[in-house]
Amino acid sequence: MDGGYTKSDMDTVLLATCVAALVTPLMSTMMNLALLSIGEEFGVGSHDQAYVNTLFLLGSVFGMVPAA
């Protein structure tokens, strides 16, 4: 065994990378669209909504690091 990667391994890594590259901006866009409804529901201003968005992105990053 030479310790190299098989074609199947490389295809799996490529697929996982492409899915992550698609999902991350998609989640961010969906969160930005939902911020208006969140702000109206809880009666908060744009400053607090920015905190919600930042915490959402930090949470998704903390979740993606172990998954990688």
C-alpha atoms as a printed R data frame, in Angstrom:
   type eleno elety resid chain resno       x      y      z
1  ATOM     1    CA   MET     A     1   0.000  0.000  0.000
2  ATOM     2    CA   ASP     A     2   1.447  3.370 -0.990
3  ATOM     3    CA   GLY     A     3  -0.648  5.511  1.400
4  ATOM     4    CA   GLY     A     4  -2.170  7.585 -1.412
5  ATOM     5    CA   TYR     A     5  -5.778  8.490 -1.887
6  ATOM     6    CA   THR     A     6  -8.039  6.543 -4.182
7  ATOM     7    CA   LYS     A     7 -10.185  8.161 -6.851
8  ATOM     8    CA   SER     A     8 -13.238  7.485 -4.694
9  ATOM     9    CA   ASP     A     9 -11.660  9.295 -1.719
10 ATOM    10    CA   MET     A    10 -10.800 12.314 -3.841
11 ATOM    11    CA   ASP     A    11 -14.316 12.422 -5.310
12 ATOM    12    CA   THR     A    12 -15.819 12.300 -1.812
13 ATOM    13    CA   VAL     A    13 -13.651 15.195 -0.613
14 ATOM    14    CA   LEU     A    14 -14.516 17.205 -3.716
15 ATOM    15    CA   LEU     A    15 -18.237 16.603 -3.207
16 ATOM    16    CA   ALA     A    16 -18.066 17.566  0.475
17 ATOM    17    CA   THR     A    17 -16.167 20.748 -0.378
18 ATOM    18    CA   CYS     A    18 -18.659 21.730 -3.066
19 ATOM    19    CA   VAL     A    19 -21.627 21.121 -0.764
20 ATOM    20    CA   ALA     A    20 -20.039 23.204  2.008
21 ATOM    21    CA   ALA     A    21 -19.261 25.989 -0.459
22 ATOM    22    CA   LEU     A    22 -22.935 26.016 -1.467
23 ATOM    23    CA   VAL     A    23 -24.550 25.620  1.955
24 ATOM    24    CA   THR     A    24 -22.622 28.331  3.816
25 ATOM    25    CA   PRO     A    25 -23.697 31.317  1.676
26 ATOM    26    CA   LEU     A    26 -27.179 29.824  1.353
27 ATOM    27    CA   MET     A    27 -27.614 29.681  5.138
28 ATOM    28    CA   SER     A    28 -26.292 33.208  5.492
29 ATOM    29    CA   THR     A    29 -28.729 34.509  2.876
30 ATOM    30    CA   MET     A    30 -31.674 32.753  4.495
31 ATOM    31    CA   MET     A    31 -30.731 34.180  7.876
32 ATOM    32    CA   ASN     A    32 -30.490 37.703  6.463
33 ATOM    33    CA   LEU     A    33 -33.937 37.338  4.909
34 ATOM    34    CA   ALA     A    34 -35.400 36.098  8.186
35 ATOM    35    CA   LEU     A    35 -33.952 38.953 10.267
36 ATOM    36    CA   LEU     A    36 -36.808 41.329  9.449
37 ATOM    37    CA   SER     A    37 -39.406 38.851 10.748
38 ATOM    38    CA   ILE     A    38 -37.269 38.070 13.804
39 ATOM    39    CA   GLY     A    39 -36.935 41.776 14.596
40 ATOM    40    CA   GLU     A    40 -40.680 42.362 14.271
41 ATOM    41    CA   GLU     A    41 -41.545 39.305 16.355
42 ATOM    42    CA   PHE     A    42 -39.275 40.212 19.267
43 ATOM    43    CA   GLY     A    43 -39.448 43.987 18.902
44 ATOM    44    CA   VAL     A    44 -35.726 44.559 18.508
45 ATOM    45    CA   GLY     A    45 -33.814 47.036 16.367
46 ATOM    46    CA   SER     A    46 -31.211 46.593 13.700
47 ATOM    47    CA   HIS     A    47 -28.341 46.672 16.212
48 ATOM    48    CA   ASP     A    48 -29.686 43.615 18.015
49 ATOM    49    CA   GLN     A    49 -30.440 41.907 14.718
50 ATOM    50    CA   ALA     A    50 -26.784 42.299 13.767
51 ATOM    51    CA   TYR     A    51 -25.878 40.437 16.963
52 ATOM    52    CA   VAL     A    52 -28.312 37.663 16.032
53 ATOM    53    CA   ASN     A    53 -26.731 37.365 12.595
54 ATOM    54    CA   THR     A    54 -23.203 37.343 14.021
55 ATOM    55    CA   LEU     A    55 -24.087 34.688 16.599
56 ATOM    56    CA   PHE     A    56 -25.727 32.568 13.912
57 ATOM    57    CA   LEU     A    57 -22.627 32.709 11.732
58 ATOM    58    CA   LEU     A    58 -20.330 31.958 14.683
59 ATOM    59    CA   GLY     A    59 -22.511 29.011 15.657
60 ATOM    60    CA   SER     A    60 -22.427 27.607 12.146
61 ATOM    61    CA   VAL     A    61 -18.635 27.978 12.016
62 ATOM    62    CA   PHE     A    62 -18.241 26.229 15.375
63 ATOM    63    CA   GLY     A    63 -20.423 23.420 14.027
64 ATOM    64    CA   MET     A    64 -18.569 23.129 10.730
65 ATOM    65    CA   VAL     A    65 -15.083 22.852 12.218
66 ATOM    66    CA   PRO     A    66 -15.668 19.483 13.953
67 ATOM    67    CA   ALA     A    67 -17.659 18.258 10.945
68 ATOM    68    CA   ALA     A    68 -14.703 18.920  8.669
